[in-house]
């Protein structure tokens, strides 16, 4: 079955039922921030006791949810985005100022 992680320990399956899980149930957790798994698409199995097992993260969450994460990679990425936007805005501001001076 497939579904989406709603928060720590809760998956909503494609059948609209909610299932609880522990981080130990995720087979490919390495490389992911275990504190912020919300909105990740997952594939999982349900045993006879209606418990989730063998969870696999299928893809990362959307761009905006990755921006909101607070791990080191995200902080570095946010810094680089902010720095790029700063330099681009200054570049366009300088070009606009030069065009204005040439018109006067």
N, C-alpha and C positions, 0 to 999 in steps of 0.2 A: 504494500500500500504506500501511497505517497501522501505528503502533507506538508505543513509549515509549522516551524517552531514559533509558539506564541510568546514564550518567556522561559525562564530557567525551570526546566522540569516539566513543561507542558507542550504537547504537540496537538494540533488540530488536523485530523486526517481528512482526506478527500470526502469521506462519508459524513463530515461535520461533527464527528464525535471527538471528544478530547481524551488524550491519553497522557499518563504521567511517565516520566523516564528519569534516569540518572545519567550523569556524564559518562559513567562507565559503559553505558549502552551504546555510545557513539563510537563506531569503528574507525572513522577517519578524522578524529578530533585534532590531531597534530596540525599546526599551522593556522588554527582558528583561535580567536579570542573566546575562551570559554565563558566569560562574563557577559558577552553580548551576542547571543546566538539568535535573537529574535528575528523573524522574517526569513530565515534560511529555509530553502526548500529541502526536504529530506525524503528518503525512501526508507521504509522500515517494515518489519514483520510483527505480527501479533500472535502470541502463543495462545494455547487453550484457555489460560486464565485471564485472557484479555489484557495481557501485559505486553508492553513494547519491548522488542529486542532487535538487535542487528540494525542500528540506525546508521545510515550513510548520508552525509551532507552532499547534496547534488550540485548546488551552485551557491555562490556568495549572494548576499543580499544586495539590494539596490545601491547605487552610487551614494545617495544621500544618507542611508543608514551606515555605510562605511565611513563617511565623513564624520558622523556623530560618535564613532567609537573613540575610546580614550587610550588605546594601546600605543606603543612607541611608533609603530609604522604610520598610524593614522595621524599622530601629532606631527610627525615629520612631513607627511603629505599635506596636511593643512597649512603648515608653515610655508612650504614651497608654493602652494596655490596662492596664499596671501601675498607672498613676496612677488610672484609673477604678476598678480593683479596690480600691485603697487607700482611696479616698474612700467607696466603697460599704461596705467592711468597717467603717470608722469610723462611718458613719451607722447601720448595724445595731447596732454595739456601743453607741452612744449611746442608741438606742431601747431596747435590752435593759436598759441601766443605769437608764433612767427608769422602765421597767415594774417593775424590781426594787425601786426606791426607793418606788414607790407601793404596793407590796404590803407593805412593812415598816412 
